Amino acid sequence: MRHRLNSKYPASTLKNARLKRDEAAHLVALGQSPTQKKQQEKVTGPEDFTVAEFAERFFKDIQSPYIGKKPIKDVTAEDVLHIWL
């Protein structure tokens, strides 16, 4: 019988599981809660972004499907509205 805990077998190797265990033990030794740290990492809203991170995501979104390959002279107001709305 194969047992699993918190992940599917064999997606998590024994080596990775031991590394996670060691990281959690290190946090506990520092007086921190591994559970709270994991929850804080999951909860990152827009207010947590820096201006650089926001700009990078914004330009990546623009660049890819909509107007990224258009010459700047060919970009219309409708193109920009399509991105924003």
VENJO-V790835 format. One record per residue. N is the residue number from 1. RES is the residue in three letters. OMEGA is omega as a letter, one per 40 degrees, with the letter a starting at -180 (999 if undefined). BURIAL is # if it has 24 or more other ideal C-beta (glycine too) atoms within 12 Angstrom, else .. D_CENTER is the distance of its C-alpha to the mean C-alpha in Angstrom with 1 decimal. Layout:
n={N | N}
res={RES | RES}
omega={OMEGA | OMEGA}
burial={BURIAL | BURIAL}
d_center={D_CENTER | D_CENTER}
//
This chain:
n={1 | 2 | 3 | 4 | 5 | 6 | 7 | 8 | 9 | 10 | 11 | 12 | 13 | 14 | 15 | 16 | 17 | 18 | 19 | 20 | 21 | 22 | 23 | 24 | 25 | 26 | 27 | 28 | 29 | 30 | 31 | 32 | 33 | 34 | 35 | 36 | 37 | 38 | 39 | 40 | 41 | 42 | 43 | 44 | 45 | 46 | 47 | 48 | 49 | 50 | 51 | 52 | 53 | 54 | 55 | 56 | 57 | 58 | 59 | 60 | 61 | 62 | 63 | 64 | 65 | 66 | 67 | 68 | 69 | 70 | 71 | 72 | 73 | 74 | 75 | 76 | 77 | 78 | 79 | 80 | 81 | 82 | 83 | 84 | 85}
res={MET | ARG | HIS | ARG | LEU | ASN | SER | LYS | TYR | PRO | ALA | SER | THR | LEU | LYS | ASN | ALA | ARG | LEU | LYS | ARG | ASP | GLU | ALA | ALA | HIS | LEU | VAL | ALA | LEU | GLY | GLN | SER | PRO | THR | GLN | LYS | LYS | GLN | GLN | GLU | LYS | VAL | THR | GLY | PRO | GLU | ASP | PHE | THR | VAL | ALA | GLU | PHE | ALA | GLU | ARG | PHE | PHE | LYS | ASP | ILE | GLN | SER | PRO | TYR | ILE | GLY | LYS | LYS | PRO | ILE | LYS | ASP | VAL | THR | ALA | GLU | ASP | VAL | LEU | HIS | ILE | TRP | LEU}
omega={i | a | i | i | i | i | a | i | e | a | i | i | i | i | i | i | i | i | i | i | a | i | i | i | i | i | i | i | i | i | i | i | i | i | i | i | i | i | i | i | i | a | i | i | a | a | i | a | i | i | a | i | i | a | i | i | a | a | i | i | i | a | a | a | a | a | a | a | i | i | a | a | a | a | a | i | i | i | a | i | i | i | a | a | 999}
burial={. | . | . | . | . | . | . | . | . | . | . | . | . | . | . | . | . | . | . | . | . | . | . | . | . | . | . | . | . | . | . | . | . | . | . | . | . | . | . | . | . | . | . | . | . | . | . | . | . | . | . | . | . | . | . | . | . | . | . | . | . | . | . | . | . | . | # | . | . | . | . | . | . | . | . | . | . | . | . | . | . | . | . | . | .}
d_center={35.1 | 31.5 | 29.4 | 25.7 | 23.7 | 20.1 | 19.4 | 21.4 | 24.1 | 23.8 | 20.0 | 19.9 | 22.5 | 24.8 | 23.7 | 20.0 | 21.3 | 23.5 | 20.8 | 18.7 | 22.1 | 23.0 | 19.8 | 20.5 | 24.1 | 23.4 | 21.5 | 24.5 | 26.9 | 25.3 | 25.9 | 22.3 | 21.1 | 18.5 | 17.9 | 17.4 | 14.9 | 12.8 | 13.2 | 12.4 | 9.0 | 8.4 | 10.1 | 8.7 | 10.8 | 12.0 | 14.6 | 12.3 | 11.5 | 14.1 | 16.3 | 15.2 | 11.5 | 12.9 | 15.5 | 13.5 | 11.5 | 14.9 | 16.8 | 14.6 | 15.2 | 18.8 | 19.4 | 18.5 | 20.6 | 22.8 | 24.5 | 23.0 | 26.0 | 28.6 | 30.9 | 30.5 | 34.1 | 33.4 | 30.5 | 32.0 | 31.3 | 30.5 | 27.8 | 26.1 | 26.8 | 25.2 | 21.8 | 22.1 | 23.5}
//
